[in-house]
């Protein structure tokens, strides 16, 4: 992952998820919950994990989460995710979240983290081998 100073623009690929931060996603002071943003990131990473594992996968770890800049009500939030490592049953996925104000073309990275998922057997829920790449 890169620092916000190293990357002035979001990744070139299409985002996995694009959503709008809404009033229901805020605390009583009107700030977007960090937990809401983390859940959106988990959904984006989970989409990659399901595709790579060709089935059920579960989050087992989140590391290196850094909140760089706030998200405001009405902001468009784009989530970019990419597989960075795979083991026998696990996958590491980097996720970046970027915001764009509704009134602007300017984008800003707001957070990033690395998620680890484990492929699960659909019946037993126990770890299973990933399919060949």
N, C-alpha and C positions, 0 to 999 in steps of 0.2 A: 504494500500500500504506500501511497505517497502522502506527503504533508500538503495542506491546502496551498502553501506557497509554491510548491513544486508543480501543481496542476491547476491551471487557471480555468480549464474547461472540463466538463464531465467526459467520461470515456466515450469513445466513438461508437460503440455498439448501442443497440436499442436497450432501453431500460427493461428490466424484468417486470417491474411494477411502476406505474405512475398513478398517483392519487392526489387528492386535495385535502389539506389539513382543515378540519371542520371544528366548530365550537364545541361539539361533543367530545373532542379529543384534548380538551384543556383542563387545567386545574382551576380552582376557584378564582385565581388571579388572572386567568385568561391566557396563560402560557401553555404551549403544547407539551403534553407529558413526554418525558424521555422514554417511558415505558411504551407509549403508543408507537413512537418512532422505532424502538427496538423490535416491537412485534411486527412492524412492516418489514424490517430487515430480515427477521426470522422467516417470514413468508417468502421473501425473495430468495433467500438461501435454500429454503425448503423446496422451492420449485426446481432449482438446479439439482438438489440432492435426489429428488424423485426421478428426474430425468436420467441422471447418471446411474442410479441404483435400479432403475426400471421397476420401481415399486415403493413400498413403504420405507420411510427413513425417519429418524428422530434426532432432534438437537440434543447433543450431550455436553457441549461446551461452547461458551462464547468468551473470546479473549480480546484483549487490546481495544476495548470500546472507548472511543474518545469523542466527547461532544465538543465540537469546534465552534459552532454558531447556532443560534436559536432558529426554530421554525415558528412561523406565525400563522394565525387563522387565515385561510384563503390561499396560502402558498401552495404551489404545485410541488410535490415531492416525488423525485425520480430515484429509483433504487436500481443500482447496477451490481450484479453479482457474477463472480467467475470462480470456477474450480481452480484451486492452486496446488492441491495435492490429493492423492488417493492412496489408501492402504488396501488391506485385504477386505475389510468390512467398513472402513471409515472414509470420509471425505472432508477436506478443509476447503471452505468457501469464503473468499473475501467479499465483503459487501460495502459499498459506498452509498450514502444518501446525499442527494443534492436538492437544494430548494431554488425555486424561481418565484418571485413575487408576481402576482397576477398582472401588475401594471408595468412589468419590466422584462427585458430579454436577458438581464444579468442573472447568472447562476452562481451558486456558492455551495461548496461542500459543507455539510452540516455535521456529519459523523461518519465513522467507518468502524468496522469490526471484522474479526475472523470467527466464523461459525464452524464447528465440527459436528458432523452428522454421522450416524451409524445406520447402515442398511439393516432392515428388520424383516424377518420372516412374517408373511401375512397371517399365518395361522397361530404360531407360537409367540410371536413378538420378540423372539430372541435374535441376536445378531446373525447375519448371513453374509456369505461372500458376495462381493460386487460382481456383476457380469464383466466379461472381458471388455476392454476399451475398444 
